[in-house]
Structure formats: C-alpha cells, structure tokens
C-alpha cells in the first residue's frame, strides 16, 4: 500500500472517538521456570516481574490515544484496587474517562503467568454489571454522543453492552460512524452499525463454514445486507482481511512478519480503523492501514499498541 495515495492528516487530535464496552485490566506475571512442583505435574514459576496493561475496551481507547486520536471511554469497573489502576492507566494515556464504579462487582481482570516467554496460565476474574448501573451507562452514552464523531462498541460478551441495540439506534440517528467488534451467536442486535469487524471463528458461528471464496462472499454480503451495514470487515488471521461493501470486495493479505502474540490484535485493528475513518480516509485505505497495524502488533507480547511512527514509518 502506498500511503502517499491519500492525504493523511499531520495530527489525529481532532478525531474524537468514544469507546464503549467491556473494560478490563490485563495483569502479567513474568518469572523463571526451573523445576516441576512436587505437589502436581505443573511448573513452578518464581515471579520476578509484574506488569499491568489496559484490556478490552480500555485497550481500544489506549490504541486510539497512542495513534494521537482523542479517545473517551465509557464503561463499568468495580469499586476496587483494580478499578483504581484502570483509571490511573487511562489518565496516563490522556483518555477521557467516563467510568461508572459498581460496588457490587469486581473489575474484570485477566491474569497471565508467563515463564520463558511462554504463557503458562491465564486466570479470569469477571462479573456482569448490575441493571441499575447499565441503565445509568445508557443515559450517560446519550449525553456524550454529541461530543464524538466516531463510536466504537467493543463487545467482549462480559455484560457491559446489553443495551447495544439502543446505543446503535441513537448513534445512527445522530449521524455518527459506528464501528462494532462483535461477540456471540446473535448479531441482530448490531443492526444499523456502520462497520462490523468479526473474526473468522465469530463469522463461522453466525453464517456457518464455507468451501470457497465465492460461498464466503455470498454469505458475507447476505449478512451485511440483513444487518443494514455499510461495510463488513472480516479479519482472517493468516489469510489477512476481507472488506465487503455494496460497491466492492477487497482482500488484504496478512502483513505480519512473525506472529508472537495475537491477544489484543482485534483492539488495535478497530482502533486504527476508527482513527482513519474519523480522519476522513476512504474505507479501503483505512482498512489497509488497520491491516498493517494488526500485522505490527502481533509481533509484540501481550496487549500492545502501534504508534503513528511505526504505522507510517
């Protein structure tokens, strides 16, 4: 792709994007593995270093901020130490924080134990937000809507987006560009979004498997039309990405030189796409850059980001 074929703004700070979804904290415990436990046939990891990173919808906001966009994050965390950490990390990134603290739940945490550069174990802590908190979140969403031009709905099926259909309807009524990273067996709640970005396994769950590109195209276009989408972007890991619109079908080859860790790659893709569409780039060019960003980030460990310099360098 020739990035000179279209005009890229010198700065993305005027691109205002509101990210809504499941907010998580990713914790990494790194250590040395030198023996097997005498209690069970498992490695003993002697922890030497700990890291904390934003995960889920918070990682999307982090990626937007790293590219220079203006990001807001609307979500729910617990009234706990992990929620404080999420808030602090977002503040460091310059993300506008609209976090509701739900005292009846714990902040979602994904704890990964890593030894010799290999992930040995992941432990998840998660609870769905209460109904009262979700009602408050929808009200807050409607209040924030006029301040942002692009809306990203980051669904990890953890309970924060039960009102997603109402959010899409309100955003569409307001003329916003709406990007959705979907989850689950029912995509009907995403009707009316601008762009849907399922991965290959999510797509198979909805439309079934396919035996040829022609069959995939038929199924993808039928899904796009039934959901009234402007575009459907299918991320296909080593097969790259495929963009389906009413006007064209465009395939983008995988850009990764070496795949080290795919966690959070979808967050980077949708964040980059949101920034580029917000900056006014045509969708095919925006997807080409999102594809490049995804190829860069899978070469890094854990939930990571891509800078403007890496993307355009």
C-alpha positions as CSV (number, residue, x, y, z in Angstrom):
1,X,0.0,0.0,0.0
2,X,1.2,3.4,-0.9
3,X,0.3,5.8,2.0
4,X,1.0,8.7,-0.4
5,X,-2.0,7.8,-2.5
6,X,-4.2,9.7,0.0
7,X,-3.7,12.6,2.3
8,X,-3.0,11.6,5.9
9,X,-3.5,14.5,8.5
10,X,-0.4,15.7,10.3
11,X,-2.3,15.1,13.6
12,X,-5.3,13.0,14.6
13,X,-6.0,15.0,17.7
14,X,-9.2,16.4,16.2
15,X,-10.5,12.9,15.6
16,X,-12.8,12.3,18.6
17,X,-13.8,8.7,19.3
18,X,-16.0,7.3,22.1
19,X,-15.2,3.7,23.0
20,X,-18.0,1.8,24.8
21,X,-17.7,-1.7,26.1
22,X,-16.2,-4.2,28.5
23,X,-13.3,-2.6,30.4
24,X,-10.6,-4.9,31.7
25,X,-7.3,-4.9,33.4
26,X,-4.6,-7.2,31.9
27,X,-2.0,-8.4,34.5
28,X,1.2,-10.1,33.5
29,X,3.4,-12.0,35.9
30,X,6.8,-12.9,34.5
31,X,9.0,-15.5,36.1
32,X,11.7,-18.2,35.8
33,X,10.7,-21.8,35.5
34,X,13.4,-24.2,36.8
35,X,11.5,-27.1,38.3
36,X,8.3,-29.1,38.5
37,X,6.1,-28.9,41.6
38,X,6.3,-32.0,43.9
39,X,2.6,-31.5,44.6
40,X,1.4,-31.9,41.0
41,X,2.9,-32.2,37.5
42,X,3.0,-28.4,36.9
43,X,5.9,-26.0,36.5
44,X,6.8,-23.8,39.5
45,X,7.1,-20.1,38.4
46,X,9.2,-17.8,40.5
47,X,7.8,-14.4,39.8
48,X,10.4,-11.8,39.0
49,X,8.4,-9.0,37.3
50,X,4.8,-7.8,37.1
51,X,3.1,-5.6,34.5
52,X,-0.4,-4.1,34.3
53,X,-2.0,-3.0,31.0
54,X,-5.4,-1.9,29.8
55,X,-7.5,-4.6,28.3
56,X,-10.8,-5.0,26.4
57,X,-12.5,-1.7,25.5
58,X,-9.8,0.1,27.5
59,X,-7.1,-1.3,25.2
60,X,-9.1,0.1,22.2
61,X,-9.0,3.5,23.8
62,X,-5.3,3.1,24.6
63,X,-4.6,2.3,20.9
64,X,-6.5,5.3,19.8
65,X,-4.6,7.6,22.2
66,X,-1.3,6.1,21.1
67,X,-2.1,7.0,17.4
68,X,-2.8,10.6,18.6
69,X,-6.6,10.5,18.5
70,X,-8.8,11.9,21.2
71,X,-10.4,9.0,23.0
72,X,-13.2,8.8,25.5
73,X,-14.0,5.5,27.3
74,X,-17.5,4.7,28.7
75,X,-17.6,1.6,30.9
76,X,-18.0,-0.1,34.2
77,X,-15.4,-1.1,36.8
78,X,-15.6,-2.3,40.4
79,X,-15.1,-0.1,43.4
80,X,-11.7,-1.8,44.0
81,X,-8.0,-1.5,43.6
82,X,-8.1,-2.9,40.0
83,X,-10.6,-0.2,39.1
84,X,-8.3,2.5,40.5
85,X,-5.5,1.0,38.4
86,X,-7.6,1.2,35.2
87,X,-8.5,4.8,35.9
88,X,-4.8,5.7,36.6
89,X,-3.6,4.0,33.4
90,X,-6.2,5.8,31.3
91,X,-5.3,9.1,32.9
92,X,-1.6,8.5,31.9
93,X,-2.7,7.9,28.3
94,X,-4.8,11.1,28.2
95,X,-8.1,9.2,27.7
96,X,-11.3,10.9,28.8
97,X,-12.7,8.6,31.5
98,X,-16.4,8.0,32.0
99,X,-16.2,5.0,34.3
100,X,-19.1,4.0,36.5
101,X,-17.9,2.3,39.7
102,X,-20.2,-0.6,40.6
103,X,-19.6,-1.5,44.2
104,X,-21.3,-4.9,43.8
105,X,-18.8,-6.3,41.3
106,X,-15.1,-6.7,40.9
107,X,-13.2,-5.1,38.0
108,X,-12.6,-7.7,35.2
109,X,-9.0,-9.0,35.4
110,X,-7.2,-11.3,33.1
111,X,-4.1,-12.5,34.9
112,X,-1.4,-14.2,32.7
113,X,1.5,-16.1,34.1
114,X,4.5,-16.2,31.7
115,X,7.6,-18.3,32.0
116,X,10.4,-18.4,29.5
117,X,8.4,-16.1,27.2
118,X,5.6,-18.6,27.0
119,X,2.1,-18.1,28.5
120,X,1.6,-20.9,31.0
121,X,-1.7,-20.0,32.6
122,X,-4.5,-17.4,32.3
123,X,-6.8,-16.7,35.3
124,X,-10.0,-14.6,34.6
125,X,-11.9,-12.7,37.3
126,X,-15.2,-11.4,36.0
127,X,-18.8,-10.5,37.0
128,X,-21.6,-8.8,35.0
129,X,-22.6,-5.2,36.0
130,X,-25.9,-4.6,37.7
131,X,-29.0,-3.5,35.9
132,X,-29.1,-0.1,37.6
133,X,-25.5,0.6,36.6
134,X,-26.3,-0.4,32.9
135,X,-29.3,1.9,32.8
136,X,-27.1,4.8,34.1
137,X,-24.5,3.9,31.4
138,X,-27.1,4.2,28.6
139,X,-28.2,7.6,29.9
140,X,-24.6,8.8,30.0
141,X,-24.0,7.4,26.5
142,X,-26.8,9.6,25.1
143,X,-25.4,12.6,26.9
144,X,-21.8,12.1,25.5
145,X,-23.0,11.3,21.9
146,X,-22.9,14.9,20.5
147,X,-19.2,15.3,21.6
148,X,-17.8,12.4,19.5
149,X,-17.8,11.8,15.7
150,X,-17.0,8.0,15.8
151,X,-18.4,5.4,18.2
152,X,-16.6,2.1,18.8
153,X,-18.6,-0.6,20.6
154,X,-16.2,-3.2,21.9
155,X,-18.2,-6.3,22.9
156,X,-16.4,-9.0,24.8
157,X,-19.7,-10.6,26.0
158,X,-19.0,-9.7,29.6
159,X,-22.3,-7.9,30.2
160,X,-21.5,-4.2,29.6
161,X,-23.2,-3.9,26.2
162,X,-26.7,-5.4,26.9
163,X,-28.1,-2.0,25.6
164,X,-26.0,-2.1,22.4
165,X,-29.1,-2.0,20.1
166,X,-30.3,1.2,21.8
167,X,-26.8,2.7,21.5
168,X,-26.5,2.0,17.8
169,X,-30.0,3.4,17.1
170,X,-29.2,6.6,19.0
171,X,-25.8,7.0,17.3
172,X,-27.3,6.3,13.9
173,X,-30.0,8.9,14.5
174,X,-27.2,11.4,15.4
175,X,-25.3,10.6,12.1
176,X,-22.3,9.0,13.8
177,X,-19.9,6.5,12.3
178,X,-20.4,3.3,14.4
179,X,-17.8,0.5,14.5
180,X,-18.6,-2.7,16.3
181,X,-16.3,-5.5,17.4
182,X,-19.0,-8.3,17.9
183,X,-19.4,-11.3,20.0
184,X,-21.9,-14.2,20.5
185,X,-24.4,-16.2,18.4
186,X,-26.8,-13.3,17.6
187,X,-25.6,-10.4,15.5
188,X,-29.1,-9.0,15.1
189,X,-28.5,-6.6,18.0
190,X,-25.9,-4.8,15.8
191,X,-28.4,-3.8,13.1
192,X,-27.6,-0.4,11.7
193,X,-24.0,-0.2,12.6
194,X,-21.6,1.4,10.0
195,X,-18.9,-1.3,10.1
196,X,-18.9,-4.8,11.8
197,X,-15.5,-6.4,12.4
198,X,-15.9,-10.2,13.2
199,X,-13.0,-12.6,13.1
200,X,-13.1,-15.9,11.3
201,X,-14.4,-18.0,14.1
202,X,-17.1,-15.4,15.0
203,X,-18.2,-15.4,11.4
204,X,-18.5,-19.2,11.2
205,X,-20.7,-19.2,14.3
206,X,-23.1,-16.8,12.6
207,X,-23.2,-18.0,8.9
208,X,-21.6,-21.5,9.1
209,X,-18.4,-22.6,7.3
210,X,-17.6,-22.1,3.6
211,X,-15.8,-24.1,1.0
212,X,-14.8,-21.4,-1.4
213,X,-14.3,-17.6,-1.6
214,X,-17.5,-17.3,-3.7
215,X,-19.5,-19.0,-1.0
216,X,-17.9,-16.8,1.7
217,X,-18.7,-13.7,-0.4
218,X,-22.3,-14.7,-0.8
219,X,-22.7,-15.3,3.0
220,X,-20.8,-12.1,3.9
221,X,-22.9,-9.9,1.6
222,X,-26.1,-11.5,2.8
223,X,-25.1,-10.9,6.4
224,X,-24.1,-7.3,5.6
225,X,-27.4,-6.6,3.9
226,X,-29.5,-8.2,6.6
227,X,-27.8,-6.1,9.3
228,X,-28.0,-2.9,7.2
229,X,-24.3,-2.4,7.5
230,X,-22.3,0.0,5.3
231,X,-19.4,-2.5,5.4
232,X,-18.4,-5.8,6.9
233,X,-14.7,-6.3,7.7
234,X,-13.7,-10.0,8.2
235,X,-10.4,-10.5,9.9
236,X,-8.9,-13.8,8.9
237,X,-5.6,-14.1,10.8
238,X,-3.0,-15.6,8.4
239,X,-5.4,-15.1,5.5
240,X,-5.4,-11.3,6.1
241,X,-8.7,-9.3,5.9
242,X,-11.7,-9.1,3.5
243,X,-13.8,-6.0,3.2
244,X,-17.3,-6.3,1.9
245,X,-19.4,-3.3,0.8
246,X,-22.2,-2.7,-1.6
247,X,-19.7,-1.4,-4.2
248,X,-16.7,-3.7,-3.8
249,X,-15.0,-6.7,-2.2
250,X,-11.4,-6.1,-1.3
251,X,-8.9,-8.6,0.1
252,X,-5.9,-7.5,2.1
253,X,-3.0,-10.0,2.6
254,X,-1.7,-10.7,6.1
255,X,1.1,-8.2,7.0
256,X,2.7,-9.9,10.0
257,X,6.4,-11.0,9.5
258,X,6.3,-13.0,12.7
259,X,3.3,-13.8,14.9
260,X,4.3,-13.6,18.6
261,X,1.1,-12.9,20.4
262,X,-2.4,-12.3,19.0
263,X,-4.0,-11.1,22.2
264,X,-5.4,-7.6,21.7
265,X,-4.8,-7.5,17.9
266,X,-8.5,-7.0,17.2
267,X,-8.4,-4.0,19.5
268,X,-5.6,-2.5,17.5
269,X,-7.4,-3.1,14.2
270,X,-10.7,-1.5,15.2
271,X,-8.9,1.4,16.9
272,X,-6.8,2.2,13.8
273,X,-9.8,1.8,11.6
274,X,-11.8,4.3,13.8
275,X,-9.0,6.9,13.8
276,X,-8.5,6.7,10.0
277,X,-12.3,6.9,9.2
278,X,-12.6,9.8,11.7
279,X,-9.8,11.5,9.8
280,X,-11.8,11.2,6.6
281,X,-9.9,8.4,4.8
282,X,-11.8,6.2,2.3
283,X,-12.7,2.9,4.0
284,X,-10.4,0.7,1.8
285,X,-7.4,2.9,2.7
286,X,-8.5,2.9,6.4
287,X,-8.7,-0.9,6.3
288,X,-5.3,-1.2,4.6
289,X,-3.7,0.8,7.5
290,X,-5.7,-1.2,10.1
291,X,-4.3,-4.4,8.5
292,X,-0.8,-3.0,8.7
293,X,-1.3,-2.1,12.4
294,X,-2.6,-5.6,13.1
295,X,0.5,-7.1,11.5
296,X,2.8,-5.0,13.6
297,X,1.1,-5.6,17.0
298,X,1.0,-9.4,16.7
299,X,4.8,-9.2,16.8
300,X,4.7,-7.8,20.3
301,X,4.0,-9.6,23.7
302,X,0.5,-9.2,25.2
303,X,-1.9,-6.4,24.7
304,X,0.2,-3.8,22.8
305,X,-0.2,-0.7,20.7
306,X,1.1,0.7,17.4
307,X,2.5,4.3,17.2
308,X,2.0,6.7,14.3
309,X,5.7,6.4,13.6
310,X,5.5,2.6,13.3
311,X,2.4,2.8,11.1
312,X,3.7,5.3,8.6
313,X,7.5,4.9,9.1
